[in-house]
Amino acid sequence: MVASRKRFAEIREGLIGRGISRDALAQVHNPAGLDLGARVPEEVALSILAEIVQLRHAAQPRPTPIQTPRPRRTRLRMAVEVATARNRATHAGHDYFFCNPRCREKFLADPVRFLAA
C-alpha cells in the first residue's frame, strides 16, 4: 500500500473496526517500494516498480548455465542457459545447446570434431 507507516496504521485500525480480519491485513505490504529515498511521485513509482521486479525475480528459480561445445578453432566452451536456448541439436541421444544458429550448424556438420575437444 502506498502510504506512510503511520497513515497505514490508521487505515488498518479503521478496517479492523469494520470487520476485516487481521490475517487478511497482515498480507498487505506497507510501505510499498524499495527504500531509495524517494521524495517526488516519479521516484516513489520507480521504487515500487523496482520492488516488483525484485520480488518477481526472487520468486523464479534462475536457470543453471551448462557448458556446451562451442565450435571454434580454439575449441572453447561457452555457457548457455538451457531454459532460454533457442538453438538446440540432438546427437547420439544427447541434447546440445548453442549460443547461435551458426554454432549449431558447425556442430551438426562434424559433431565428433567438437566432442573430442
C-alpha positions as CSV (number, residue, x, y, z in Angstrom):
1,M,0.0,0.0,0.0
2,V,1.3,3.4,-0.9
3,A,1.0,5.2,2.4
4,S,3.3,6.1,5.3
5,R,3.6,3.6,8.1
6,K,1.6,6.0,10.4
7,R,-1.2,6.5,7.8
8,F,-1.4,2.8,7.1
9,A,-1.7,2.0,10.8
10,E,-4.7,4.4,11.0
11,I,-6.3,2.8,7.9
12,R,-5.6,-0.7,9.3
13,E,-7.3,0.1,12.6
14,G,-10.3,1.5,10.7
15,L,-10.6,-1.6,8.6
16,I,-10.3,-3.9,11.6
17,G,-13.1,-1.9,13.2
18,R,-15.2,-2.6,10.1
19,G,-14.6,-6.4,10.4
20,I,-11.7,-7.0,8.2
21,S,-9.6,-9.8,9.7
22,R,-6.1,-9.1,11.0
23,D,-4.8,-12.1,9.0
24,A,-6.0,-10.5,5.7
25,L,-4.5,-7.2,6.7
26,A,-1.2,-8.9,7.6
27,Q,-0.8,-9.7,3.9
28,V,-0.9,-6.0,2.9
29,H,2.7,-4.8,2.2
30,N,3.5,-1.4,3.5
31,P,5.3,0.8,2.7
32,A,5.3,-0.1,-0.9
33,G,8.6,0.1,-2.8
34,L,12.3,-0.2,-2.1
35,D,13.8,2.3,0.2
36,L,15.5,4.5,-2.4
37,G,14.9,7.8,-0.5
38,A,12.2,8.7,-2.9
39,R,10.7,12.2,-2.5
40,V,8.6,13.0,-5.6
41,P,5.9,10.9,-7.1
42,E,8.0,9.7,-10.0
43,E,10.7,8.4,-7.6
44,V,8.0,6.7,-5.5
45,A,6.7,5.0,-8.6
46,L,10.2,3.9,-9.6
47,S,10.8,2.4,-6.1
48,I,7.6,0.4,-6.4
49,L,8.5,-0.9,-9.8
50,A,11.9,-1.8,-8.6
51,E,10.4,-3.8,-5.7
52,I,8.0,-5.6,-8.1
53,V,11.0,-6.6,-10.3
54,Q,12.9,-7.7,-7.3
55,L,10.1,-9.9,-6.0
56,R,9.3,-11.3,-9.4
57,H,12.9,-12.4,-9.9
58,A,13.2,-13.7,-6.4
59,A,10.2,-16.0,-7.0
60,Q,11.6,-17.5,-10.2
61,P,14.5,-20.0,-9.9
62,R,17.4,-19.0,-12.1
63,P,18.3,-21.4,-14.8
64,T,21.6,-23.1,-14.3
65,P,24.1,-22.4,-17.1
66,I,25.7,-25.5,-18.5
67,Q,28.9,-25.9,-20.5
68,T,28.3,-26.9,-24.1
69,P,30.6,-27.4,-27.1
70,R,31.5,-24.2,-28.9
71,P,32.6,-24.9,-32.4
72,R,35.6,-22.7,-32.9
73,R,39.2,-23.5,-33.8
74,T,40.1,-22.7,-30.2
75,R,37.6,-25.3,-29.0
76,L,36.4,-23.2,-26.2
77,R,33.1,-23.9,-24.4
78,M,30.5,-21.3,-23.8
79,A,27.9,-21.2,-21.0
80,V,24.4,-21.4,-22.5
81,E,21.2,-21.3,-20.4
82,V,19.2,-24.4,-21.3
83,A,15.9,-22.8,-20.4
84,T,16.3,-20.0,-22.9
85,A,18.4,-21.7,-25.6
86,R,16.9,-21.3,-29.0
87,N,19.5,-23.3,-30.8
88,R,19.4,-27.0,-30.0
89,A,20.5,-30.2,-31.5
90,T,20.5,-33.9,-30.6
91,H,23.4,-36.2,-31.4
92,A,23.8,-39.8,-30.3
93,G,20.9,-39.4,-27.9
94,H,22.3,-36.3,-26.1
95,D,20.9,-32.8,-26.3
96,Y,23.2,-29.9,-27.0
97,F,22.5,-26.2,-26.7
98,F,24.2,-23.4,-28.7
99,C,24.6,-19.7,-28.5
100,N,23.6,-19.1,-32.1
101,P,22.5,-21.0,-35.3
102,R,25.9,-20.9,-36.9
103,C,27.5,-22.7,-34.0
104,R,24.7,-25.3,-34.2
105,E,25.3,-25.8,-37.9
106,K,29.0,-26.3,-37.5
107,F,28.4,-28.8,-34.7
108,L,25.9,-30.8,-36.8
109,A,28.3,-30.8,-39.8
110,D,31.1,-32.6,-37.7
111,P,30.0,-33.4,-34.2
112,V,32.9,-35.7,-33.5
113,R,35.4,-32.8,-34.0
114,F,33.7,-30.8,-31.3
115,L,33.0,-33.6,-28.9
116,A,36.7,-34.6,-29.0
117,A,37.6,-31.2,-27.7
